[in-house]
Amino acid sequence: MPKLTVERLFSDPPLFADAPRHPQMAPDGGCITYLQAAPDDRERLDLWRADPTTGAAERWVSGADLTADTSPTAAERAEQERRRTFVHGITSHQWHPDGRALLLVAEGSGHLLDVATGHIRRITPEGRRYTDIKLSPQGQHLSYVADGNLYMKRLADGCERTVAASEDPNLSFGIADFLAQEEMNRYDGHWWRKDEAQIAFTRVDASPVRASRRFEADSQGLRVIEQRYPFAGEANPAVGLGLYDVVSAATRWIDYADAPEDYLARVAFVSGGLAVQVQNRAQNRLRLKLIDTASLAAHTLLEESSATWINLHDNFTPIGEDDYLWTSERSGAGQIYRYRNGGCEPVSRGQGHITRILTANSERVLVCGWLETPTEQHLYRIDLADGRPTRLTGPGWHDVTASQSGAWLFAQGSSLQSPGRIQFGRGDGEWQPLSEIKIDSQHPYHPFVDEHVTPELGTLVAEDGQTLHYRLTAPPSAAEPVPLIVYVYGGPGAQRVRNEWPPLLLQLLAQRGFCVLELDNRGSANRGLRFEAAIHRCLGQAEVRDQALGVEFAANLPWVDPERIGVFGHSYGGYMALMCLAQVPERFRAGVAVAPVTDWRLYDTHYTERYLGHPEDNAEGYAASSALTHLEGIHGKLLLMHGMSDDNVVFTHSMRLMAALQEANVAFELMTYPGAKHSLQQKAVAIHRFNLILDFFERHLCQ
């Protein structure tokens, strides 16, 4: 039987098509629309529609039909990098509220699809590209951003109006800034009121941020890039919040902050005004304020505080006048609380972690999260009267989208044994299958299915008694002990170990004779703040001890060679690979660090200070958390990789690492990728990178 190759893994047609993106229900309920990668080009998204009663689906509009003569702007490329979505074609869509048309956003322009005729017309002005393209709630207007300026257009007559603009290159309007996109998961910079009378929008002034210079190298040569990157401990951009009146064209400015360095975390129009979440710079206090849109007076609805930090979320859910739901980790894990008439009462209780409120009314709430095990994600219906949960999904990991009213649900699920299924529901837990992946003789993965290995899940106990979950993928057959690769991320905001169809990279490594261990150490996501807080004020310590515990377990398996163990990771995982090599040198023979953070003073304010605090207040923690502090402990073989146009973990991280390794006389191998940014997503780069990683581990773990 053939074995997987890196080339096949990254070539078309994909072995497994990406899951549908951004599912929406037509206003009349007649069809479900979604975006899906084209079978002949995994990087192009097409618009599909499916019948919710029969499951029959068809491609409606090809992304290839909506092309552009110009290249993506810097703002478009930056948004792709922040969202980690590297696609073209139709990148978003939105139903017109009357159900007769859809907004299609493609190649930096907005288009309106007439449902009855299939006719598509461009509705953004010609001559330039746009971002943040939105239909207003009633469908009368379009809003968009170009060159950092915010515009609106009346669709009835095509009249365009400037909402906010400036020729100052340091000012932008209506678009989320770098920190909001990269670290706060806030991608919006402007918001329409439901009746279309007002637009709230951001004004971002980057001038307080020190201008730093970095090199970008690509196949065309070397350039010096000036970037206002907010390094830990330094100034942030100044973010204002404006309120634009559509009738008068006047803008008033909202004084939302309690201190000059507060972050604008979330913004949403609600029936009582404008709901604004304000986070202090230390990120241990969050205030939810309601802004009266007439007087601009602010009223604090609730305040969260923490001895460590507060994780942002999108779960503020009004269900009536002075009646709303909120999730908090004040008990150590995410639970739902109900605020009404000035009081607060818990809704969900006990074990588990609620990650997302999908929709709610005065009787029940639909949520995603886990109650039994963090390796599975489910949809639950929770009765607000008694807090009783009812699970509405089967075994595995499920991502669910719901309509605002909760009348319909769209669930995508898989497990270690099942590649995936898509289901449609009516909100009461009754599901209609739309599609299910079957690996028959026509499926692209069929030639490799006999070599497929089902990983196993298990648990270990950390030094503080908390449970650690691991996923172990063994080679299809092993006549003698095999080398082990620890595939690690290890940082906040991510979870690797899930009961879902496993990444094919695991199969690639297993078919090359490696056992692969993934372990979610303390600090990882989806376990609650108590589990995460082990990394507070010092990174790369508790995480490494937990990974070492996993290695100790795996090294004692009869089919693992304890003398041939490697570690591999990207970004925080690259940092973890360095820290594992340096702090547990007796265990690791070789490691691959891709785009690693090496000195946390070189990373951004919002992320770094959340965990380590301000550098002036925690110099010892910053020093202990730096990979550069521990390099003399590295005795194993090291392969370092980095994109030479990385604007997130800037290339300076690896340059400092290289200089320090040379100063310490530590040998290493190096591969840089001209033109590549942090995610290293280009097809040629991905193929080259993973072939090199395989070669490295085969040379140092298999010989």
N, C-alpha and C positions, 0 to 999 in steps of 0.2 A: 504494500500500500504506500502511496506517496506521503511524504511528510511536509508539513507546513514550511514555507520559506518566508523570509522577510519580504521579498518582492511580491509574493502572492498576497501577503497580508495587507499590503498597502496599494494593491492594484484593483482596477475595476474589471468586472462587476464586484462589488463588495461581497465578502463571504457571508456577511449578515448585514442587511440594510439597516440604516439608522432608524430608530423609532420615530414615528410621526411627531412633528413639532407644532406647538401652538394650536391645539384643536379648539374649534369654535362651533357652536350650534347656530344655524341660520335662525333669524328672528321668528320665522313661522314654524320652526322645528322640523323642516322638511329634509335637511341634510346636515351632515357634519363636515366641516372643512378643516384641512390641516396641511402642513408643509412636509414634504418628504424628499429625501435625496433621490436624484435620478438614478436609474439602474446602470446607466452608462457613464455617469460622472458623479462620484460620491460628494463632490464639493458644490454641486448645483442643486438648489431646492426648487421643486415644482409644487403647484397647488393641486391638491386632491380633494375629492368630495366622496362621502360614503352615505348610503341610505341607512338610517339608524334602525330600521325594522328588518331589513334583509341582510345587511352587512356588505352588500355589493358596493365596490369602490371603483373609481375611475380617475385618471389624471384629467384635471380640468384645464389647467394652463401650464405650459412648459416655461420654466425660467429662461430657457434659451430664446424664447420669443421676445423677451424684454431686455434688450441689450443697450449698452451705452458706448459712446465714442470716446469717453474720457476715462482716465484711471481713477481709482478710489482716492478720496482726499485723505489727508493726515488724520482728520477727525474720524472718518470711517474706519481706517486701519486701526486707530487707537481703540475704537469701540469694539472691533472684532477681537483685539488682543485682550481687552478687559473682560469681555463675555466668554472668551475662549471658544468662539464659534467662527470658524474659518470657511465661510461658504459664500457663494454668489447666487445669482438667480433671484428668486422671490424670497426675501429675508423676513418679511412680516406681512400680515394681512389683517383686515378689520372689516367686519360687516357694517354697512350703512344701517342705521336703526330701522329704516323702512323695509329692509330686506331685499330691495331691488338692485343693490349694487354692493361691490366690495372694493375697499382700498387695497391695492397691491403695492408694496414697496419693493423696488428692485433697482439695483445698480444706481443708487443715489437719487432716485426719482420716484414720484408717486403717480399711480395709474388707477383709474376707476374702471372696473369691470361691470358691464351691464349684464345682469343675470339672465334676462329674457333673450337678448340677442347675442350674447357672447362678445360684443364689441368692447374693445379696450382703448381708452384714450388717456393720454398723459395729462395730469392736472397740476403738476409743479411747473414753474416757469422753465423755459429752455435756457441753455447756456451755462449752467453750473449744476453741481451735485448738492444734495441736501441730506441732513440727518434728522432724527427725531420727528419724523413725519406722522401726524396724527389727524384723524377725523374728530371733530368736536362731538360732544355727546348727542346732540340732536341732528348731526349730520349736515349742518348748514355751512360749516367752515372747515378749512384745512389749516393746520399750523405746522411749521417746519423751521429748521435752523440752517443757515448757510454762513460760512466764514465767521462763526461765533455770534451771529445776529439772529434775532427771533422775528419771524414774520407770520402773518395770518392771511388767509385768502377766502373771500366769500365765493362759494361754489356757484351760486345762482348767476352771477355776472362776471366772475373771474377777477374781481377787484382785489388787489393785494395791498396790505397795509403793514408798515413796520411797527412792531410792538416795542422793540428795544434794540438799539444798535450803537456801535462806536467804531471809530477807526483805530483805537488803541489796541495793539495786538495782545496786550495783557488782559483785556476785558472780553468776557463772553457772556451771552444771555441765553437762557432757555435750554441749556445743555449741562449735563452733570459733569463735575470736575473729576480729575484723575482719582482723588481719594474716595469720592462718593462711588465711582464705578468699581474701582479695584478692591476697596476694603469694606465699603458699607453695603454693597449690593443694591445701591440706589442708582438706577440707570436713567431716570427721568430728571429733566431740568425744568419742565413746565407742565402745568396741570389745569385742565378746564373745569369750571364749575358746571354742574349738571344742566342748568338752564342757559348756559353759554353767555351769561352776563359778565363773567370775569375770567381772567387767566392769572394764576399765580406762576411766577417764574423766578429763576435764580439769576443773580448777577455775580459772576465769579471774577475777582480781581487777583491775578496771579503775581502782581508786582511785589507783594511782601516776601515772596519766596525767593531765596537767593538763586541767582542764575548760575548754574554750574555748566561746565563744558565736558562733553564726552565725545569719543571717537565712534563713528559708525563706519564700518568697512563692508563693502560688497564687491561684486565682480567688476564694478566700474571704478573703484578706487576708494580713497579715504576721505571722509568729511568730518568736520568739527560741528557737532550739534549743541546748540545752547538749549538747555532744558531746565525749567524751573521745577526741580524735584524736591519735595519737602522731606529732607532727611530728618531722622529721629532727633528730637531736641531743638529743631529749627522752626522757622515761621511757616505757617500754613497759608494757603490762599484765603482772602477775605470773601466770604459768601453772604451776599445779601438776598433778601426775599421780597420781591415786588408783587403788587396786586394791581393788575391792569383792568380798567373798566372798558368794556367793548364799545359802549355807546358814546362815552365822553372822550375815549382815547387817552385818559389820564392814568398815571401810575402813582400809587402811594407805596411807601416803603414800610415794611413791618419790622418792628423792633422785637425780634423773637428771642435773642440771646440774653442769658443772665450774666455772661462774662465775655470779653472780647474773643477768647479762643474757643468758645463753644462750637460744636459741630451741628450743622443742619442735617439731621439723620433721615427724617421722613416728612412728607407733606401729602395731605389728602383733603379734598373738599368733602364735608359731611353736612347733614341737614342743619346743624347748628352753627356752621361757620367753616373755618379752615383748621384742620387738625395738624399740628406741627410737633414733631418729636425733636427735642433738643438734648444733646449729649455733651457733657463737659469734656475737656481735653483729657483728663485722667481716665475717662470712660467708666467711672464708678458711680455716676449719677445720670439718670435719664428722666426728663420731664416731658409729659404729654400735655401740650397746651391747646386750648381751643381759642382761636382768634375770631373775634367778632368782625365780620367783613365790612360792617358799616363804620364802626368807631375805631377798629383795629385794637381794641382793648383785649388783653390776654387773660385767660383764666386757666389755672393749672388743674387738669382733671386727675392726674395721678403722678406719683414720683416713685421711681425705683432707685435703690441704692445697693451697693455691694462692697464687701471687703476686698474683692479682687477686681472684677470688671463685669460689665453688662453686655450680653450679646444682643445685637439688634435683630429685629424680626418685623414681619409684615402682618401681624395677627390682631391689630386693633380692629374690632368688628362691632360697629353700632347695630343694635337690634331694636331700638325704640328711643323715645325721648328720655335723655338722662339714663340710658340703659345700654351698656356695651360690654363686650367680652375682651379679654386681654390674656396673653400668656406671660408667665413669669417663671424664672428659675430660682426664686427666693428660697424655695425648699431644697434646692440642690439639683432639681430636674424640672423640665418644662411642664407646667400644669396650667389649666385654664381657671381664670377668676372672672367673676361677674361683678361689675360695678353698676349700682343703681341707687338713685335717691340718696347719694352721698355715702353709701355703704359698700363694702366689698365682701364677697363670699366665695369660697372655692367651689368649682364645678367638678373638676376631675380630681381624683385622689389616688394615692397608693403608688405602686410600682409603675415605671414606664416614663415615657418622654413624648410630649406632644410637640411636633415640629411646626405644624401649619394648620391654621383654621381655614377651611375652604369656604364655608358659607354657614349662616346661622339664622334662626328666627327666634321668636319668644319661647318656643317649645323644645327645639333640639338644635344641635350643632354637628356639622360634619367636619372631621379632622383627619389629618394624616399623622402618623407617628407609630410608636410601638408600646405594647403593654407587657408582652411575654418575653421577647428577646430583641436586642438591638440589631441583630443580623437580618431581621425582617421589617418591612414597612407596610402598614395596612391602612385601610380606610375604616374609620369608626363613626358610628352615629351615637352621640351622647345625649341622653335625656337631661335637659336642664333642671327638671324638678328634683331628680334624685341622683344625678351624676352617673347613672348606669350606662356603661358602654356596650355597644353591639358591633362586633366585627363584621364587615361587609365584603371582605376579600379573602381568597384562599391562600394556601402556603406560598411563601416567596416574598419578593420585593415588588412593591407597586407604587407607581407614580400616577396620581389622580388629578384630573382637572374637573372643576364643577362650574355650572352656571351660577350667576350671582344669587339666584333664588334657590339654588339647590335642586331644581326640577330635573336636571340631567347631569350625568357623570360620564367621564371618559377615563378609563383605567388601562394602563399598560403595565403588565407584570411578567416576571420570569422567575425561575429558580435555578439552582445548580443542575437540576435534571431536565428542565424545560426551557427551550430557547426564548419563548415569549408568546404572549397572547394579548390581544386588544379587545376590550369589552366596552359596551355602552350600557349605561344604567339610567333608570328613571328617578333616582333619588331615594328609592325605598329598598335598595339592595337587590332588586331583581335585575339580572344582567342579561344582555343580548350579545353573544359573541360576534365580533366584527371580523377578526382574523386570528389565525394561530399559525405559528411557524412550525412546519413539519419538514424534517430533513429527509426528503425522499430522493429518488434517483436524479431528479432534475435540480435539486438544490445545490448551489455552488459549494457548500461545505461537505457534500456527500462523499467526495473522494477521500476526505480526511477523517470521517466519522469513526472508522475502526480504530484509529489511534487516539481518539478523544479520551481524556481522563476527566472524571468527575472529581473535583476537589472535595476535601472533607473539612468540616468546621469543628472547632473545639474551643475549650477554655483553659486558661491558666489563672493563677491568683497572684496579683501584684503584692509588693512588700507591705502595702497599707491595707491589704485585704480586699481590694476591689477586683472585680472580674475583668480579665482581658480575653478578648475573642481573637482567634486566629483562623486562617484559611490555609490549608496545606495541599499543594498539588504535586503529586509524585509522578515519575516517569511511567509510561505504559507498562514497562516490565524492567526489572532490575535484577540481574544475576549476581551482582556484587554491589557493595555500598557505593552510593553515587554522591557527587558534590551537591551542596545546598546553596541556593541564592536567596538571600533575604531581600525581598522587594518591598521597599519602605517609602512611605510619605512621612507619617509620624507627627505632622503639625496640626494646628487647630484648623477647624473648618472643613475637614475631610474625613471620610470613613472608607476604608478599603474592604473590610470583611463583611460580606453580605451574602445572603442566600439568593443569589441572582445568577443568571447565565454568565459564566466567568469570562473575563477578557481573554481574547485569543492570544495575547502575548504570553499568558501562562501556559497555553498549549504549545506554543512555539518553543519555549524553554524546556518544557517537560519532554517534548519529542526529541530535543537535542541532548537528553540524558541528565537534565538537572531536576532536582527537587526544588520547589519554590515555597517559601514561607512568607505569608503576609500576616502582620499582627498589628492591631489597633492599640497602640500604647496609650497611657494616660496623656491627656492633652488633646486627643482626637475628638472629633465631633460626634453628635447624636447620642451622647451619654449624660448630658446635663453638666452644670457648672462645677459640681463637686468633682467629677471625673476630670474635667479640664483643668481645674485649679492647681493641680500638682506642678504645673509649669510656671506658676506665678512668680515673677521677678528673677527667674533663672531658667533659661532654655537649654535644651541639649543634655540634661542630666537625668531626670526621671524617665524621659523618653528612651534614652540609651539603656538605662538599667532594665526597662521593660523589654526592649528588643533583645538584650543579653539573656533575659529569662527565657524568651522564646527560642533563642539559639541553643541554650542549655537543654531545653526539652527536645528539640529536633535532633541535636547531636547524639542523643541517646537512643534514637530510633535505630533498629537493626539495619535498615537499608540506607542510612545516611553516613557518609564518611566525615567524622568530626574534624579531620585535618584539612578538609577542602571546602571551606565556607567563604562565600563572597556576599557583598551587599551592594545594592543598586538603588538609586533614587534620583528624582528630578525636583528642583526648586527646594522646598523644605526637605524633601527626600534626599536631594544632593547634599544639603547641610548635614542631614542625619548620617549619610554614608561616610562623610568626613569624620563626624564625631564618633561613630562606631569604630572606624579604623584607628582613631587616635586614643579612645578610652578603653577599648576592649581588644587590644592588638593580638592577644593570645588566641582569640577566637576567629578573627577575620584574616584570610590570606590575601584577599583582593577586594577592591571596591571601585564602583563607577559613580562619580559625582557629576550630575548634569545641572548646569546653571545654579550652582549652590550659593546661598547666602553665606558669606564667610565672616563678616563683621556687621553686627546689627546696627551700628551707627550709620551704616551706608544704606539702610532700608528706610521705608517711609514712616511718617509719624503715627498715623492712625493704627496701623497694624502693630508696629514694634512697641509703642508706648502702652498699648492695651495690655501686653503681657509683661514687659520689663519696666514700665514707668519711664519717667524722663531721665535721660542720661545723667543729668546733674544730681539726681536723687538716688541713683542706683549704679554708680560707677563700678562697683564690685560685681554686680549681676551682669552688666554688659561685658566685662572682661571675662568672666567665667563662661558666658554664653557664646563667646567668639570662637570660631573654629581655629583662628590664628593662634590662640593661646595654647592649644593642645597639640600642635603639629609634630613636636618632637616625639610624641607617642606613636606616630605612624611608622610601622615596619612592613606592612603588606604592600602589594602592588596597587597603584592608583592610576585610574584613567579619568582625566578632567575634560569636560565638554562644556562649551558655552557659545551662544549666538552672539555675533559681533555687533548686532544692532539692538540688543536687549535694552528696553527702556524701563523695565521693572526691576529685576535683579541685574543692575547695570554691570557691564563687563569689568568695571573696576574691582568688583568682588573677586573675580578670578585673577586679575592682574596682581592684586595684593597677595592672594594665595600663592601664585607662582613665585613671586619675589621672596615670600617667607619660606616656601619649601626649598628654594635654592639656597637661601641663607642658612637653613638648617641642614643642608646637604641631604635632602630627602628626594629620591628619584621619583619621577612620575611621567606618565604619557599624557599627551595633550591633543585635542581636536577642537578647532574653532570653526564656526559656520558663518561665512560672510553673508551679510544681508538678513540673517535669521534673527528673529526676536525671541522672547522668552519661551514661547511654547514650541518652537522648532517644528512647525506643522507642515512645512512644504514637503511634498511627496518625496522628492529626491533627497532632502535632508533626513527625513524619517528612515528611508531605506538605508542610506549610508550609515546613519547613527546606530541603528539596531544591528546591522551586519558587523559594525565595528565592536559593539558591546558583546555580541556573541563570540567574535574572534578573541577578544580580550579574555573573557571567562574561560573559553576553551584552552587558551594558552596557559592560563595561570591556575585553573582548577582541575583540568582534565589530563594534564601531563605530569 
